[in-house]
Structures are given as C-alpha cells and as structure tokens.
Amino acid sequence: MDQVLEKPLHGGEEHDCQRDVAVAVLTPSGIYPDEDDFRRVAEDEVIKTILDAAAEKLRLTNTADWVARAGERELDNKRTFREECLSGVVEIHWHKREGGGGARGSCAAEF
C-alpha cells in the first residue's frame, strides 16, 4: 500500500484549493477498497462516509463502538479529512477500542 497520490482529480492547477486524499480502511475483517488500492476522495468528504462504504463492502456489523485512528491519533468520523488535517495517502485503522488489561488495581497502591 505504498502508493503516492500524484495530483488531485479536480483540475490539478496550482490555484485549485480542493485536494484529494487516497484512503484505505484497515479492519479486522479486511481492507477497503482492497489490499492493492486506495480510494480517492475529496478532502471535504466526511470520514464516516468512507467508513460506511467499508462496512458495506466488508459486510461489517455492530461497528457503533469502533474507533478510527490514523497513526496514533483517534479521528472524529463526523469531521472531514481536511478538518482532521489528513491529506495525501491515509491509512485508517478501524476497530474496537483496545482494552487496557493488565493487573487489577492502581499501580500506586502496590508501592
């Protein structure tokens, strides 16, 4: 998935403010759109739209408690790619929030 977004689909002129994003959604059930491609979307696209498309294609259910992350940052899927400062090639990891696990009680109480 190391593809580079050469130029935006919307004209490509220097003065064109609209940029496209190449996005892939990685889930426990698979990758959207697939393992070899990214989906081009406008930077003013709402992230949830892409997550919904991934859920439909991958036949995902019960994703209400899933979180979307880009790198180490959790995304607000009601915002656009631009509002979340995402551009170029973006991989979104979408799955249930990882639990903390570990020992019971507070670490401070142990010392």
Stockholm file with secondary structure:
# STOCKHOLM 1.0

chainA/1-111         MDQVLEKPLHGGEEHDCQRDVAVAVLTPSGIYPDEDDFRRVAEDEVIKTILDAAAEKLRLTNTADWVARAGERELDNKRTFREECLSGVVEIHWHKREGGGGARGSCAAEF
#=GR chainA/1-111 SS CCCCCCSCSSCCCTTCCCCEEEEEEEETTEEESBTTBCEEEETTSBHHHHHHHHHHHTTCCCCTTEEEEETTEECCTTSBTTTTTCCEEEEEEEEECCCCCSSSSCTGGGC
#=GC SS_cons         CCCCCCSCSSCCCTTCCCCEEEEEEEETTEEESBTTBCEEEETTSBHHHHHHHHHHHTTCCCCTTEEEEETTEECCTTSBTTTTTCCEEEEEEEEECCCCCSSSSCTGGGC
//
